[in-house]
Amino acid sequence: MIHIPKAEYSRRRKALMAQMEPNSIAILPAAAVAIRNRDVEHVYRQDSDFQYLSGFPEPQAVIVLIPGREHGEYVLFCRERNPERELWDGLRAGQEGAIRDYGADDAFPITDIDDILPGLIEGRDRVYSAMGSNPEFDRHLMDWINVIRSKAHLGAQPPNEFVALDHLLHDMRLYKSAAEVKVMREAARISAQAHIRAMQASRPGLHEFSLEAELDYEFRKGGAKMPAYGSIVAAGRNSCILHYQQNDAVLKDGDLVLIDAGCEIDCYASDITRTWPVNGKFSPEQKAIYELVLASQEAAFAQIAPNKHWNQAHEATVQVITAGLVQLGLLEGDVDQLIASEAYKTFYMHRAGHWLGMDVHDVGEYRVGGEWRVLEVGMALTVEPGIYISPDNQQVAKKWRGIGVRIEDDVVVTKQGCEILTGGVPKSVAEIEALMAAARTQAS
C-alpha cells in the first residue's frame, strides 16, 4: 500500500517551524474518539492537520513544536503502553514508539501534560494553535496559560500573543508534493475501479444500496479503510438531490443513476461522480443533457493551468451549460444575459469544484486579497459540473423532468496544465454503454 514516507512528515514540520515567529510554540491536539451510540465508537480517523504534521494514528495525543528548543523541537504527548488496554483496544506506540517510529525528538505520557506543557510554553512570546476548532482543547490551553500567569510574580513569563495555526498550515496543505500526488493517484485508481464495478452491476430491480455495496467491496479490496465521505447513490428523481444520502430506492428501467463516491488512502481523499442509465442505454434526452455536462467539463479542464485563476474553470462550465440549455430549448434568451442574471442556476446551482486533499472539501483560501486565487503547480481540485432538472419543474417539457447528471473528476495542476487523476472510469456515452453491454452479456 502506498503511504506518505516518514521523511516527508519531518520536512513538513521543519517547513512550518521556519514560518513561525522566533521564540514561539505550536500546539495541536489529535482528533477525539467519536461515539456512534452509547459505548460504540466510530472507526477512528485522525484529525487532518495532526496527521499532516505527524502521521501519528492514535487518539489522546498532542503535538508541540518549539523551534530552536535545545532538547529537540518536536515533542509528542501520547498514551503510554498498557498491556491490559492493548489486549482490548490494540497496540499503542507509547513514548518509545513515538520517538522510534514517528520521529518525535521527545515524548511524554499524555497523563503528564498538565505538569509538563506549561513549562514548555513559559517564556515563549507567541502560541500558535487551532483556535476555535476544538473548544474543549482551547479551555485546556487557557488553563495551562493561567498556570503560568499565576506564577508571574515569581518571574514566570506568559505568552502575550495567540495566533491561529490554520493560516500557515492550510496554505502548506494546498500544495501537494510528489508523494501526496502518488497517494491521491492510488485513491483515485481504487475509486475508479469501484465506479466501474457499480456500472457493471447496474440493472433494473436492484436497490441503490446494492450499488453502494459494490463500491464498498472494491474500496476495501483495494486497501482503503473507509470512504472519504458518505457515498451518494441516487437513481431517478433522487439524482436531482445534490447531497442525497438515503441510498434505498429501487433502480428503475429508463432512469439514470448518479453515483458520487470515493475512498481515502492514508487520509487522502478521492472524489468521483459518474452518471449512467440503469438499463445501460441512454434515452435521447438523457444523452443530450449528459453530453452537455461532459462538454462543459472538458471546457473547464482547458482552464486549469498555472497562472489561470480559480474561477476560470467554473466560468467555462457556466458558459457551455447556459449556451447548451438555450440550444435544447430549456432556457430562452441571450446567453450573456442569462449568465448575468444567473438564470442557469435553476439547472446548475453549485460551483464547478473544490480543493481536494486530506479532506474531501480541502482547506485553502479560494480568494486572496479579494481576488480569485491564481492556480499553481501542485494544487489539487475537483471538476464537477452538473445539470439537474427538477421532476416538479413545470416550465420544461415532461420528457426532461427528473434528469440529473453530474460528472466529476480529480485533477492536480501541473506545469503544462493539469493531470486528471480519475481518468480510469469510462465517461463518454459510447464507452459507458459498451461497458454495460459487455457486463450484461457476461452475466447471461
Disulfide bonds with the S-S distance in Angstrom:
none
